[in-house]
Amino acid sequence: MLNSADDAFVRKLAEALPDLWLGPAEPRYLEEPRGRWKGHAGVLAKPASTAQVSALLAFCHAHRVGVVPYGGGTGLVGGQVCPDGAAPVVLSLEKMAALRAADAQSLVIEAGATLQAVHDHAQAVGRRFPLTLASQGSAQIGGCLATNAGGVNVLRYGNARALCLGLEVVLADGTIWHGLKRLAKDNTGYDLRDLVIGAEGSLGIITAASLRLFEPPAVEGTAVFAVASPQAAVDLLGVAQARFAGCVSAFELISGWGLGFLREVGPDVHLPFAQDPDWSVLIDLGLPAGMEAEAAFADLYETAGDLVQDAVVAQSAGQAAQLWQMRESLPLANRRIGAISSHDIAVPVADIPAFITAATQMIRKMGDYRLNCFGHVGDGNLHFNVFPAKGRDRADYDAHRLAVMEAVHQLVVERFDGSISAEHGIGRLKVDALARTADPAKLRMMRAVKSALDPRGILNPGVILPSGA
């Protein structure tokens, strides 16, 4: 049982750590983007160093007070807010954003740096950090690693786990793990780095990371291809990978439903086709010197044959940015419509068409809903989201939200052997869903790891596993 970070605790904390920034938690630290939960907190802490994080966690561990890490607040599964139970300490690493080291192969940077800042530091040494998110101006790299963020370039570069060489982590009792090695190979026992990445702050607090950098492709191009169906999109991906092996950076599926939402509620972005196709794919190619992007897309269009109905190829960086703005605006349009239930799922790439067909038919039978399906074809990650009928509010469907979510998750796991969380994590939203769908042996292993590294359960209590599990 955890204790609250009440006034008496806060006074003792301030006396024990007089140099640590403490204050009331402003509303932005107690909110999450989808508005499902409002958090509470006894105090907000903003440490300025790893030593301060260590001292804070040691104090909270000794007093059995929970700690909720806040890494920019952009997470979509409620992992950054604690809505009930004992009032925790909210820990923000925003004061820890320093670049510690940089070379052509890697950066060592503190966890509070925004993803955009990481991009800027990489660019300053002539390299690229390929993790790209719509929220990169506010999402912090520590939070991206804690949730093993994906984004649009996983097809070519992998997700956050694949882009990290080493970590500095503070454990629940204040112990500091100095794991900031910049090695591509380190086979000295359990991979603790990969254990902490994706743990959503439940096993330790990431305070710094060593990140892999890449040389930018010599030639880059962007195009959107209208396709007849999700099956045509998957087939086109195969053609593109065969023609340009290793050069397909992104391959994003966009539905006509999503384009319709953009026309209905905005934001006002350029849409490439006069009449929205039912399905289209947004493709980024990164090519070696000597190749031309426009010629490569022309070759792909000709080779694809009947798979492609129309195409628009960006003629400039500005036009490429317009196409990506369309894709990155889909989540904002979704929020303006107001989703009843959003599903960040993964199935084998070959099963994407069958899943979309089966899930659409299932939801149609359940009631009067609208749908939007989009996502990352190359890694099987789809965002299959369910919305109210036009003219109605998502609150009208509150009684049905859980049934919709459970039906989609059951379909994903039982029929397609997929995942109920491809890139957003479990957070608090999917704790019950994980308990229902995960292999029992996996859950036992996870509980054992949690108990070993955080025996008092102070680290982000209630995420992934129920508090006390």
BELJO-V678511 format. One record per helix or strand of 3 or more residues. SS is the DSSP state (~ for helix, > for strand). FROM is the first residue (numbers start at 1). LEN is the number of residues. If there is no record, write none. Layout:
ss=SS from=FROM len=LEN
ss=SS from=FROM len=LEN
//
This chain:
ss=~ from=7 len=10
ss=> from=21 len=3
ss=~ from=27 len=4
ss=> from=41 len=6
ss=~ from=50 len=14
ss=> from=67 len=4
ss=> from=88 len=5
ss=> from=99 len=4
ss=> from=106 len=5
ss=~ from=115 len=10
ss=~ from=141 len=6
ss=~ from=154 len=4
ss=~ from=160 len=4
ss=> from=164 len=7
ss=> from=176 len=4
ss=~ from=192 len=5
ss=> from=205 len=8
ss=> from=219 len=9
ss=~ from=230 len=14
ss=> from=248 len=8
ss=~ from=256 len=10
ss=> from=279 len=9
ss=~ from=293 len=15
ss=> from=308 len=6
ss=~ from=317 len=21
ss=> from=339 len=3
ss=> from=344 len=3
ss=~ from=349 len=18
ss=> from=369 len=8
ss=~ from=377 len=3
ss=> from=381 len=8
ss=~ from=394 len=23
ss=~ from=431 len=7
ss=~ from=440 len=14
//
